[in-house]
Amino acid sequence: MVFGFLKGEFIDVITWLDDTRDTMVWRFERQGNAIKYGAKLTVREGQAAVFVHEGQLADVFGPGMYVLETNNMPIMTTLQSWATGFDSPFKSEVYFINTTRFNDQKWGTKNPIMCRDPEFGPVRLRAFGTYSMRVADPSVFLKEIVGTDGEFTSDEISNQIRNVILQEVSQVLAKSGIPVLDMAANTADLGKLIAT
């Protein structure tokens, strides 16, 4: 009876079904984070799973189904000093990272940007648009942006990205030398200047 209770306390299936459309990172929650050796990990297309052991990034898994054992967890095996034949439960945090593209993220100038036009003199310009983003390197994203946040949404990073875009837009518009009347016809060129 006691053994059955203890056996039920270990995680044996690790998976994430995201239905929010804006969650970028989700930490798998289970009291104690005790994972059964041989547990099944399911990582869906558009996801990565990152294991963190005592604050250190360990193994990263791409899409697929895995049975968690020493042969497919080399970093965790090293961090925990597991010997060959290890089969006890282990503790780890598991973060699922959404690697799909987040489209139609909006940006815009809060205040007009002052520019000097050769024909009209000083003018006030506003700009707006959309951008897309996705996580290219899950371990770097977790380490440098997310930290230990258990649920991280696209809104949490959008403000930072908007600020970078607005700074670039302001500089490009001020230095472009494109007359105000020609800007609408040159949006592709302006976009390239902003992206570089």
N, C-alpha and C positions, 0 to 999 in steps of 0.2 A: 504494500500500500504506500509506504513512504517512498520507495524507489520509483513507483509510477508517478507520484507527485513531483519528485525532483526531475525526472525525465521530462515531464511536461513543462518545466521552467526554462528549458533550453530552446533557443531558436533553431528550427530545423528547415524553415522555408523563408527566404528573403526575397521580396519582390516589391515593385512599386507600380501602381496604376494611377497615372496622373490624369485628372479630368478638369483641371483648372485652366489650362491654356496659358497661364502666366507664371507658373512655378518653375524656377530655374534649378533650385537645389532643394532636396528633401532628405532629412535624416531619418533613417529607419529607426523607429522607437520600439524599445522593449526594455522593461525594467531589468537593470543589471547588465544588459547587452551581452549575456552569455550565449555564445553561438555553439551549437553542437558540431563537433568534428564530423564532416561528411554532409553537412547541411546543403540544401539546394539553393543556389543563387540564380535568379532569372533576371537578366538584363535585356530589356526590350530594345528594338530598333529606335534610335534617337535618344538613347540613354547611355550613361557610363556609371559604374558603381566604384566608389573609392573607399577603401578601408583605412581607418585611422586607428593606430594603436598607441595609447598613452600620449596623445598629442602629436605623434609622428605619422606622416603620410606613409601608407604601406602600399598594398597592391591596388591596381586599377584594372577593372574588367570592362571590356566592350560588350556589345550585344551578343547574347548567347545564353545557354544554360550550363551551369557549372556545379560540380560537386566539390565543395571546399575541402581540399586536402593539401598536404605539404607540397606535392608536386606542382600545383598550380597557384601557390601562394608563396613565392620565393622570398619576398621582402618580409612578410609576416612571419615566415618560418625563421628567418634570421633574427628579427627583432625579439621574438619570443624564445629564441634558442631551442627550438623544437628538435628533438632527435628523430631519427628514422623510426617509423612505426608509431609516432605520436597519434593518439586518438581520443584525447580528453577535450571537453568543451573549452572554448577560449573567449576572451572578452575583446570586443572591438566595436568601434562606431562604424556604421555603414552609411555613406552619403550617396544618394542617387543624383546625378547631374543630368539635366535635360540638354541634349546636344542638338536639338532641332533649331531651325531658324525662327526667330521672333520677328515677324514682319510688321510693317505699318506702325512703327514707333514714331510718334510725332515730335517735332521740335519747332521752335519759333522764337523770334526776338520779342522780349518783353517790352523793351523800349526801342525807339528808332535809333539806327546807327547813323551818325553824322558822316557824310562824305562830301568831298569837293568835286563838283562837276564843272568841266570847262565851259559849258554853255549856260548853266543855271546857277553856278556858284555853289554855296553850301546847301545840301539837300539832306532830308531825313529819309532813310530807307528802312523798310521792314522786310524780313525774310522768314520763310517757313518751309517745311518739307517733312519728309518721312525718311526713316532709315531702317535697316534690318541689322540684327545682331545674332550671334550664336557663340557658344562656348567651343573654342578650338582645342584647348588643352585643359581637361577637367581638373587635373591635380594642381596646376598653376592657379586656375580660377578659384578653387577651394582654398588654397593657401593664401593668396594675395587679396582676394575680394571678399569671399564669404566668411572665412574664419570658422567659428563654431556655431553659426546661425543654423538652427534646425529647419527652417523653411525660408528660402530666399526667393523673392519674386522679381520679375523684370522691372517693376516700378522702383525697386531699391537701387538699381544701377542706372536707370534711365536719366535721372537728374545729373549724374556725373557725366554721362555721354552727351547730354544736351549742352552742358556747360562747355565741354571741349568743342563741340560743333559750333556753338555760338561764338566762341573766341576765334575760331578759324574763319568763320563767315565774316566777322567784323574786320579781321585783318585783310582777307582777300578782297572784300568790297572796297576797302580804303585804298588798297594798292593796285587794284586791277587796271585802272585807267580806262575801263569801259564806260562810255557815256551812259547816263541814266536811261536815255531813250532807247539804247541798244541792249540793255541788260536782259530784257525779256527774250530777245532773239539769241542771246548767248548763255542761256542757263546751263547748257551742257559744258561749255568751257569753264564757267564759274564752278560748276560741280566738280570738274577735274582738278581745278586749282585748290578747292577746299579739301578734296580727298587726299592730296599729296602732302 
